[in-house]
Amino acid sequence: MDFEEIYYLYFREVFLYIGSLSGDEIFAEEIAQEVFFKALKSINSFDGSKDIRAWLFTIAKNTHECFISKVVKRRIKLQLISSTISKCEKMQFKFAKGTSFIFVLTKYTKGS
């Protein structure tokens, strides 16, 4: 079976599986595309005696978890930045001439 046939046979199933995990159609579409990209890159390492559907679903689960992990890390960073800016605003900094905002953020977030 060639890769194009695999794609047409299993894309919808992988898409629906990711959709059931994420609840987001756009996210599911993006992840499903990534799954087939990864599968195409590693198709030569696939053991043909095993179930290709199970292999694709394993890639799908791992890819979904990786994306979720990245999203969570991004949100934590954004919350930290937002919290830091809020702290700086509350303290109403008066910057010394030549002091950059980045320097102040760095200086006052080390203990956060």
C-alpha positions in Angstrom: 0.0 0.0 0.0 1.5 3.4 -1.0 1.4 6.4 1.3 -1.3 8.3 -0.7 -3.6 5.3 -0.1 -2.8 5.3 3.6 -3.5 9.0 3.8 -6.9 8.6 2.1 -7.9 5.6 4.1 -6.9 6.9 7.6 -6.9 10.7 7.5 -10.5 11.1 8.5 -10.2 8.6 11.4 -7.0 10.3 12.7 -8.7 13.7 12.4 -11.8 12.5 14.3 -9.6 10.9 17.0 -7.6 14.1 17.5 -10.9 16.1 17.4 -12.3 13.9 20.2 -9.1 14.6 22.3 -9.0 18.3 21.7 -12.6 19.4 21.0 -11.3 21.8 18.4 -11.7 21.2 14.7 -9.0 23.6 13.5 -6.5 22.2 16.0 -7.5 18.6 15.0 -6.9 19.5 11.3 -3.4 20.9 12.1 -2.5 17.9 14.3 -3.8 15.4 11.8 -1.6 17.0 9.0 1.4 16.9 11.4 0.7 13.2 12.1 0.8 12.3 8.4 3.9 14.4 7.8 5.6 12.5 10.7 4.3 9.2 9.3 5.7 10.0 5.8 9.1 10.9 7.2 9.3 7.6 9.2 7.4 5.2 6.8 10.6 3.3 6.1 10.9 2.4 9.8 7.4 1.1 9.9 7.3 -2.7 10.5 4.8 -3.9 7.8 3.7 -6.8 10.0 2.0 -4.5 12.4 -1.3 -2.6 12.1 -0.7 0.7 10.3 -3.9 2.2 11.9 -2.5 1.5 15.4 0.9 3.0 14.3 -0.9 6.2 13.0 -3.0 6.5 16.2 0.2 6.2 18.3 1.8 9.0 16.3 -1.5 11.0 16.7 -1.6 10.6 20.5 2.0 11.5 20.9 1.8 14.5 18.6 -1.4 15.7 20.4 0.4 15.4 23.8 3.4 17.3 22.5 1.3 20.1 21.1 -0.7 20.4 24.3 2.5 20.5 26.3 3.8 23.4 24.2 0.5 25.3 24.5 0.5 24.9 28.3 4.2 26.1 28.5 3.3 29.1 26.4 0.4 30.0 28.5 2.4 29.7 31.7 5.1 32.0 30.2 2.4 34.5 29.1 0.8 34.5 32.5 4.2 35.1 34.1 4.9 38.1 31.8 1.4 39.5 32.4 1.8 39.1 36.1 5.2 40.8 36.0 4.0 43.7 33.9 1.1 44.1 36.4 3.5 44.2 39.3 5.6 46.8 37.6 2.6 48.9 36.8 1.4 48.7 40.5 4.8 49.8 41.7 4.7 52.8 39.2 8.4 52.6 38.4 10.2 55.8 37.7 12.9 54.8 35.4 16.3 56.3 35.8 17.5 57.9 32.6 19.0 55.1 30.3 17.3 52.2 32.2 15.4 49.9 29.9 12.1 48.3 30.6 13.6 44.9 29.9 16.3 45.5 32.5 13.6 46.4 35.1 11.6 43.3 34.2 14.6 41.1 34.5 15.7 42.7 37.8 12.3 42.4 39.5 11.2 39.0 38.2 14.1 36.9 39.4 12.4 36.4 42.7 9.0 35.7 41.2 
